[in-house]
Amino acid sequence: MKIGKQHLNKIEDYLWEIPKSFHKNMLVPARVLAHEPILDDIIGDRSLVQLVNVASLPGIQGASWVMPDVHEGYGFPIGGVAATSHPDGAISPGGIGYDINCGVRLLTSIIMVEEVKDKIEALSKEMYAQIPSGMGKGGFLHLTQKELEDVLSQGAKWAVDKGYGKTKDLAFIENNGRLPDADPSKVSERAKSRGLDQLGTIGSGNHFVEVDFVDEIYEPDVAEAFGLKKGQLVVLIHTGSRGLGHQIATDHIKIMMTAMDKYGIQVPDRELTCVPFSSLEGQNYYKAMCAAANYAWANRQVITWEARKAWANIFGKDHGQLELMYDVAHNMAKLETHKVDGKPHPLIVHRKGATRAFGPGFSELPESYNLLGQPVIIPGSMGTSSYILIGTSKSHDLTFGSCCHGAGRRLSRTASKKQVNAPQLKEQLKERGIYVQAGSFKGIAEEAPIAYKDVNLVVETVSDAGIAKKVAKLRPVAVVKG
């Protein structure tokens, strides 16, 4: 199957559709949020083929969606959103991803960048020393089996109860840092063994801890509520459930591939393996996925403690502690109610490399955000801007309350390594006042800015679509990578 621009019907400047009639397997249309300049990058890989395949999932409702940061993934394209009917629609690990609850949190400070320019390089080195990073790297915590099961059940609360945070942190985390349907007994011993020593670590790939400053404010009242000021230093943390989440995906994909025949399910791509959500296999996976999500929230909470420690070591306690603005999750299936054909329906919303972007009045939000909407954090790549946005009521009507999650790759890691001289890039970034600490030049080359789409254009797309509003733009000064 080949899909070109000629197969896309333009609905709005930011919205394109592949009609349901395009392929016999499609149960709903496939929709693309993207300004036209981004389409060439999207058409360059298999993203749209995967999007069309997703439109064949049993029980899918409305349309299959991709955000403007979309690129090819496993099963779903990364940047894909699909909602299936609850309780008997499909749940697909390919619509969630291997790194379950990969997510981003933002911490705010009271320090202005101009005050501490001479300390930024030292801060980058201290962050690198305090926060373990790299492929398979373990951390300072070595959990017992009982402690791990408590993490899987309790999420970020476990970390706070152990002293790795403040109780008020929990109010500023999606789902307050815990999915109650988690069941550690549905997590294999192999997955658990991979999680025993990785709490408080960022791993490798596109995961990072980054120090930025607030470069521009677009919505002053919202920025004030979020605790953001122009020139202020902030910290972004991007990582997920590490090897534990990866193993859960691996285990349950194998189980589902065997189980599909039992339910009479056929999919156009074996990577879209799925089962009814209400089935035994579906429930076992969902409960294990919730456990991995809780692990990821605990992981980001412990990393927050490490970042706070590094911050105090460089700036001293007189400069205040880093405060949690918000933590948003990607790579999950969530049980939510959204309108389909004008009527509310309970749905299983898959977000693969996509962010929840709920509008004002959502009861889970902390009181200070409730009348504004949910913060949405869109990181760029090393050397480029990141953005803070806020969800809108339109996102519920258009994209099942969803938004993009980053800039999105335009080059594979292999292609990026061929094109990028990593030592030279590191020096160029340093000349621009951006200090990069990484475990290898390979990692720097794979995550170079050239490997990603233009984050400014990606954010303009979701802003023009009305599913999120720009609040602030950030610029990096220090980056820690695996």
N, C-alpha and C positions, 0 to 999 in steps of 0.2 A: 504494500500500500504506500503510495506517495501522496503527500498533501502539499500543495503550493498555495500561493496567495490567491490564485484564481478560484480556489474552493471555499474561500472565506467571504461571507456576506457582511458588509460593513453596516452596523446598526447605528453606532455613534462614532465620533472621532476616536474614542477610547475603547470601543466594544465591537467585537467581531464574532460571527457565528458560523459554525459548520452545521448545516441543517440535519435533522434526524434522517432525512432521505438519503444522505450521503452514503450510508452503508447499512446493509440489511440487519446487522447485529445491534445497531444503535436503538436504544429505548427512549432516549431524550436527545436534544441537540447538545452540541459541544461549544462552549463559549470561551473567548479569549479576551482578557483585559490587557490592552496594549496600545500605545500610540504607534502609528505606522513605522517610524524609524526603528522600533524594537522588533518588529515582525521578522525582519531579515535574519536576526540572530536566532529567533525562535524556530523559524522554518529550517534553519541549518542543521538541526538534529532531529531526533525522533519524538520530540515533545508532543506534537500535534497528533501523530499516530497513536501515541499512548493516551492522549486525551480522548480520541475517538473510541479507543478500546474501553476506557473507563465508562463511557456512555452505555456500555452493554451490561454493567453490573446488575445482578438481580435486585429489584426493588429500588433502583436509583430514581430520584425525584428531581423535577425541575430541569436541571441541566448539569453536565459536567463542566467544571471551570478550571481555568489556569490564570494565575496572576502574572503581571508583567515581568517578574523575575524568573519565570519558568525556564527549566532546562531538563534534559533527559534524566530519568531516575530508574529505580527498580519498580516495575509495575506501573504505578502512577508516575507522571512527570513530577519533578520537584517544583512546588508551586501549585500543585493540584488540590482542588476542593471538590468533594462529592458527598451528597447526603442520600442515605438510603432509608427506607421506611422502617420504623420501629414497631414491633420487635422482630419481624421475620425477614427484613431486608438483609443484604450481605454485609459482613464485616471482612475487610481484606487487609492483611498485614502490609501488602504493597501500597496501600493508601495511607499508611502511617509511617512506615520507614523502619530501618534498622536502628537508628538512633532515636529511640522513643523519648518524647519530651525533650528533644534538643530545644533549647530556649534561650532567651536573652533577658538579663536584668540590668537595670541602671541604678547606680548609686550616686547621690549628690554630695557635694562638699560645700564648705563655706570659704574655700580658698580660690582666689582669682589667679588666672594663669600668669598675668604680668608680675605678680608678687614673687613667683617661685621658679622663673624660667631657668635659673642656675641649678635647680634641684631636680629637674625632670629626668635627666639621664640617670641620676642616682636612684630616683623612684622606680624607673623601669627595671634597673638591676635588682632592686629590693623586691619588687613584685615577682620577678622571675625566680628569685631565691625562695620566696615564701610560698609560691603557688606551683605545685608540681605539674609539669606539662610534658607531652610526648607520647608516642605510640606505646600503649600498654603500661605506662608509668603508674606506679602505685604512690600512695600518699602516706602521711604520718599516722593515719588511723588504720588500725588492723582490727576489724570487727570480729566478734565471736558470731557463731551461727544465730544465737538468740538476738544479738544486737542488730544483725542484718535483717532478720525478720521484722524487728521493730521498725527499722528504717523503711522497709517495704510497706508496712501497714500505716505508719504515721507520717511519712514524708518530712517536710521541712520542720514540723513541730518537734520531731525527734532531735534534730540538730539544735534547735532553740533550747529545748529542755536540757540538753547536755552542755549548754553554755556557749554555743557557737552562733549567738545572735540574740536579738531582743524580741520579746513577745509581740511588740507592735509591728515587727517585720512581717508577720504572717498575714496581716490585713492587706498588705501591698503585694501579695503574690496571687496569681491566677488560681482560683479554687482554694485560696488560702493555703496553698502548698500541699494539698492532700486530696486524693480521690478515694472516697470511702469504700468503693467496690473492690479495692485491691485484696488479693488473696495470695499470700506467699506460698501456699501449698501448690499453686499452679505454676510456680517457677521452678525449673529443673535445678538439680544439684549442680550441674555444670555452670548454669547461669549464675547461681548463687556464689559459686567459687570464684567467678570472675569479678564479683562485686565486693568481695571481702576487703580488698585493700585499695580500691579506686575512688573512694569517697573523698572529695576535696581535691580532685584533679581535673584538668581541662582536656587532656588527651591531645590529639593531633588534628590534621586536616584543617578545616576552616574554623576550628574552635580557637578562642582567644580570650585574653583579658586586655582591655584597651583603656588608656587614659585619654580623655578628650576635653576640649573646652567648648562652651556654648558660644557659637559664632554668630548666630542670628536668632531672633525671636519673631515669630509670625503672629501668635495669639497671646498678647501680654497677660490677659486675665487667666488663661489656662496655664501658661508657663508659671505664673506666680503660685497657682494652686499646686502645681507639680514641684515647686521649690527650685525653679530654674531661673538663672539670671545670666545676662550676657557677660562673657568673659570668665565664667565660673568653671572650675575643673569638675569633671564627672568621671565615673568609671563604668564601662560596659563589660559584662561577663557573658560569654556565649559558650555553652557546652550542654551536654545532656546526660544520658544514663550509662554512657561508657560501654564496657564489654558486656555488662549484665543485660542491658537493653538489646544489644546486638544478638546475644545468644537466645533471648526470648523470641525474637523475630525468627531466627534460624530454626529453632525447635518447632514453633507452631506453623510455620510455612510448610514444613515437612508433613506435619499431621494433617493439615488442611488439604494438601495435594492428594493424599490418600482418601480423605473423607468426601471430596467433592462428588464422586460417583454415587455415593450413598444418597445424596440429595438431588441428584439429577442435574448438577450444575456444570455447564460448559462455558469456558471463557476463551476469548480470542488470543490471549497471551498467558502462558502458564505462570508468569510473574504476577498475574492478577488473581491467583488462587484465593478462594473465599468460601465461606460457609454462611448459613443463616445465623444472624446474631443470636437468635433464641436457641440454637442448637447447643449440645454439650461442648462441641469443639469451639464454637463461637464464644460461649460463655467462659470457657477455660482460658482462651486467648485474651479476651477482654479483661478478665480479672488479673492475668499476668501483666498485661499492658499497663493497667492501673498501678500495679506494684512497681513497674519500671519507672512510670511517671513520678511516683513518690520518691524513688531513689534519686531521680534527676533533680527534683526540688531540694532534697536534702544535700545533694552534691553542690548545687549552686549556693546553698546557705553556708556550707562549710567554706567554700571558696570566698564568700563574702567576709567571713571571719578572718581568713588569711589575708585578704586585701586590706581589711581594716588594720590588721597588725602591721603590714608593710607601710601603710599610710602613717600610722603613729610612729613607726621607727624613723621615718624621714622627716616628718613635719612636727612631731611631738603632740602630746595630748591637748595642748592649748589651742590647736587648730581644729578642734572638733572631730567628731566621728563621721564616717560615711553613712548617709541615711539612704534607705531603700526607697526609691521612687516607685518602681513596679517591676514585676517579673512576668513575662509573657511566654507562653509555650507554643512550640510547633510540634508536628509529628505525633498527633494523637487522634483518636476517635472519641467524640464527646456526645453525650445524650442531651439533645437540645430540642426546643420547639421553635419552628419557623413556619412562615406561611408558604403554602404551595397552592397555586391557582386561587389565591386570595383567602385561603382557609388555613388556620394553624394546624400543624401536624407534628407529632413526635418523630424525631429523626435521629439517625446515627451519622453525625457529621465528621467525615474524614478530612483532616487538614495535613497534607504532606508538604512540608516546607511552606506553610502558610500560617498566619497569625489570626487569632480571634480579634475582632474589632467591634465590640458591642458599643452601642450608643448610650445616651443619657438614660437614667432611670433603672439601670441594671442593679438589682439588690445586692449582688455579691461585692460590688465595688466598695472601697472604703468611703466613709461618709463625705470626706472632702472632695471626692471625685464623682460622687453619684449623680449629681445634676449636670456634669460635664460630659462624661463618657469614659470609656476604657483607654488608658494609654496604649499606644502601639509603638514598638521600638524597632526601627529599621536600620540595622548596621550596614555600612558600606564595606569596603575592603581596605587593607593597609594603604594609608595615604589618601583616601578619599573621604568624603563627608558621610556622616550618619544622620538619621533624622528621628525626632520624636513626633508622633502624630497622635490624633485622638479619634476613636471610632465614632461613627454617626448612625442615626436611625436608618439611613438609606442602605447601609451595609446589610441589615437584616432582610430588606426587600430584594436586594440584588444578588448578594453572594453568600447567603446563609451566615451573615455576620462575620465575614472573613476578609482578610487583607493580605498583601504580600509580606514576606519576612526578611528580605534583604535585597542585594543588588542582583544576584543570580549569575551563575557562571555563563560565560560565552566561549571559553576555551577549556578543553579538558586539561587535567593535571599534566598529562604527558605533553600536550601541545604547549602548555605554559612553560614547562621546564626547558623545552627546545628554544623558546623565544626569549627567555629571561636570563640575564646574567645576575645571579642572586647577590654576590658580594658587591657588585656595582649598584644594584638597586638599594641595598641596605645603606650604602654610603650616600646615594642620592637622597634617600628619605631623611638621613641624618642632617644633610645640608639644609633640608626644609624644616628642621626642628622636630622630626619624628624619629624617636629612638626605638629600634626594633631589637627585641631579645628573643632568640629562637634556638631550638635544639639542633637545627641543621639548616644549611643553605637550601637543601631540597625543599623544605617546608616553605621557605620564603618564596622560592621560585613558583611553587604550585599555587600560592595564594597572592601572587602579584596583582596589583590593580588592573593590569591589562587583561587578566583572566576573567574579569567580571563586566557585566553590563554597566551602563551609566546609571548610577544610583539616583542622580538628580532626575533623569527622565522616567525612571521607574516610579519614583515618588510622585512626580507630576501626574502620571497616569492615574494612580489611585486617588489623588487629590481632585483631578478633573472629573473622575467618575463619581465623586461625592461619597465614597465609602470610608474616607478618613480625611481629616484636616491636618495640615502642617502646623505644628506648634513651635518647633525649634530645630535648628541645624547645628550639628556638632562637627568639630574638626579634631583629628587625632594628634597627640604629642608623644605617646608612648604605646608600644604594642608588645604583648607577650604571647608567643605562639609555641606550639609543640614542635 
